[in-house]
Amino acid sequence: MKDLSTLVVTLTVSVALLGCGPNQKEKQLQEFITTHVEKVKPMNKETNLAYWDAATSGKAEDYEKVSELTLKIRQVYSDPDGFAFLKELKESGQAKKPILARQLDMLHNAYLGNQIDPELLKEIVDLGTEIEKNFSTFRSTIEGEKVTDNEIKEILKDRTDSAKRKQAWLASKQVGPVVGDDIIRLVKLRNRAAQKLGFDNFHTLSLATAEQDVKELDRIFDELCELTNEPFAALKADLDRILAAKYGVTENELMPWHYHDPFFQETPMVYDLDLDGYYEDKDVKELATVFFAGIGLPVESILDESDLYEREGKNPHAFCTDIDREGDVRILCNLKNNEAWMETILHELGHAVYDKYQDPGVPYLLREPAHIFATEAIAMFFGRLSRSAAWMQQMLELSDEQREEIEKVSGKYAQLKQLIFARWAMVMYNFEKQLYANPEQDLNALWWRTVEKYQFVKKPADRDEPDWAAKIHFAIAPCYYHNYLLGELLASQLHNHLVHEVLKLESDADVSYVNQRKLGDFMTRKVFQAGAVYEWNDMIERATGEPLRPKYFVTQFVE
């Protein structure tokens, strides 16, 4: 098998001997793609398996293996001759066949983001892996006793003692000083690499290679900020009134630890109904299995290969991974029988069915979601069901009276959840943009200014710690978080289209999607099997009849 540098030399000679006609260019591109896939396909699988082993074991040697394999893959994409060939071909516009042109776009973006000095690339990969290992293996302590993330969340969710809540919140931030300096160093390394490629910083480079534009994202986020300012302020004022009464403090005395998760990104369950009670004697794994089977997207083969329950050393979060783009799809969770983990397993299986039900006839390079936020949209679409009264009634076999009880507050919860998350995503997007613009600034102060602006949460007095660094995404998923909010927008747009155009209903009042095979069929045909054949907005327009619009999210959760 030829390596890529040899192939580029061969192609250059071929151009000189055979001419530069579009058909010849396309043949050269196809040969490049074939050789590239033969090289990276087994490398991707080996790396994905190694990452799975590391996440499930927490062993340092497993993370070291991930670092080594990740570096080897990035070295393929850092080849300057390969990039020069792709760049020349892209700029010439001679790849006319849509399927080839699309693969060229994907390859060009992948190579562009990796045109980094080999020593710098290795430093970036090694440091990123080290930070992730520290996140995975770190355990917070309260009064000298180790606590898990789930235990911290349970305290913040259930305990009314403000002092105990403060201890738990502070414990959730203990990882910040452990990794904060390394994250700043990683940001600077990433910026150095981006600047050598002609970009202002890594944030700008990341958006460009993800086929996104900072001005367009700023417009969307600014529009949503304006549309949600007053509704969020009103809902939060009501929430603060309830929380203050519950914890025996005044509303002015409410602090970050009085909310129900460490970052106020999730919805406090305060409106006289705790949905956990409906799930505590159920098996959330079994519920998810039954639901997905009912819509024609069975997930047993996914769950059989997954790692679902908490244990020492295992990654405490949740994710989905497509091992080989040929059907080996897995999720990692730390399940408990409560509403939050019901949402999480539905969410992760949303990612999983997107990967599982791709069209195997689509070229390997395009056998992935249309965009990272498109897979988030599907995950969010399904995750939302855990609080749907209609879904809960059918899946949990609830009475009409129980459904009515849920409905009294489920609409308010849905609105509050989406507004809380939208405002949190604004924190992440704006902080990260400024983090990469100037990592030398006072990031601790910047974090709290941003939190106060978008979430209306007070900074604790004299607090000067890297609380921002306790969010793992800054290290392992840089310049990604805004895609969660774009995913919410798309999830609402897909929901609107399904209700009105696929199911032909006047409203979504009674929509549960339980046993609706039209849902699975639509998602498979219009979203999953399209893979990345189309640019993301093109895929959205083909699926829903129009490009991405914020209005459906606003209609569903704000108006």
Secondary structure, DSSP 8 states (H G I E B T S, - for coil): ---HHHHHHHHHHHHHHH---HHHHHHHHHHHHHHHHHHHHHHHHHHHHHHHHHHHH--HHHHHHHHHHHHHHHHHHT-HHHHHHHHHHHHHT---SHHHHHHHHHHHHHHHTT---HHHHHHHHHHHHHHHHHHHH--EEETTEEE-HHHHHHHHHH---HHHHHHHHHHHTTHHHHHHHHHHHHHHHHHHHHHHTT-SSHHHHHHHHTT--HHHHHHHHHHHHHHHHHHHHHHHHHHHHHHHHHHTS-GGG--GGGSSSTTS-S----SS--THHHHTTS-HHHHHHHHHHHTT---HHHHHT-B-S--TTS-SS-EEEESSSSS-EEEE----SSHHHHHHHHHHHHHHHHHHTS-TTS-GGG-S-SSHHHHHHHHHHHHGGGG-HHHHHHHHT--HHHHHHHHHHHHHHHHHHHHHHHHHHHHHHHHHHHHHH-TTS-HHHHHHHHHHHHH-----TT--S-GGGG-THHHHSTT-THHHHHHHHHHHHHHHHIIIIIS--S-STT---TT-HHHHHHIIIIIITTTTSS-HHHHHHHHHSS---THHHHHHHT-
